[in-house]
């Protein structure tokens, strides 16, 4: 298993700083020219905190100082292991046949938190910090970067697939429909955990880096969409509750999971809250209410940290050679098998 030394160093630095970016209680939220809290800018929601709380913590929401020190020590040990692994990489070696070289994109992984690192989980409700039980008959699909997982269309998860017969057998991010962390809701993932908020008096735009999705949120009272109008990212409507931007989203198209590996989101209602608590920190809270999938609601808190850079275009379809070559490779494999060639042979 590869260890990314840069990530470990970054993670240690963020742990050393702990929650330095958190508000001291005297922070005054900047205002736009319309008097609304200014949430504009590029925000990063990378995190090393687990979404679900390890059971050993029970209802403990935050780490103690002793547990934080243990975490630091573990990271230092990881850094030492990374140094040893890097030293071994300098020695030429022929990998064993069938060994896994790892993903080509390991270098870009953003698994180190940039802000709040003292929570035991992102989920804060239910109180044990764990996903509630599924209701009987809930739609559940698991995908991943490994071998294809047997299943039926439609594929609702974002990474992986069930077959290589056609594009419809692949995950939604492979098809360039939705990014694997583009939400809503926003949940930390491997990389590109960035979004940009743009405001005017009557509208907020939440634009994600992955697949370049721009969700336009009206802040004025407008009639809801008809029930038969369904969207990949749902229909979002927003309002201000004090200094918090509240966004309620309905009318999902049912072709995505509501949370984690479960649901089909058709009847799901998502409530998001954006609160600026420091110059460089927005507290992002979301609640998933999908009674057709879970026995209770799910509420999570994810800190977002202000970035100095900007979001560049994520041109997924324009360079989606992976999809073409995945399907082409499957056709070549089928032809070789029909010709009696054992897969794995070399000319």
Buried (B, 14 or more C-beta within 10 A) or exposed (E): EBBBBEBBBBBBEBBEEBBEBBBEEEEEBEEEEEEBBBBBBBBBBBBBBBBBBEEEBEEBBEBEEEBBEEBBEEBEEBBEEBEEBEEEEEEEEEEEEEEEEEEEEBEEBBBBBBBBBBBBBBBBBBEBBBBBEBBEEBBBBEBEEEEBBEBEEBBBBBBBBBBBBEBEBBBBBBBBBBBBBBBBBBBBBBBBBBBBBBBEEEEBBBBBBBBBBEBEBBBEEEEEBEEEEBBBBBBBBBBEEEBBBBBBBBBBBBBBBBBBBBBBBBBBBBBBBBBBBBEBBBBBBBBBBBEBBBEEBBBBBBBBBBBEEEBEEBEBEEEBEEBEEBBEEBEEEEEBEEEEEEEEEEE
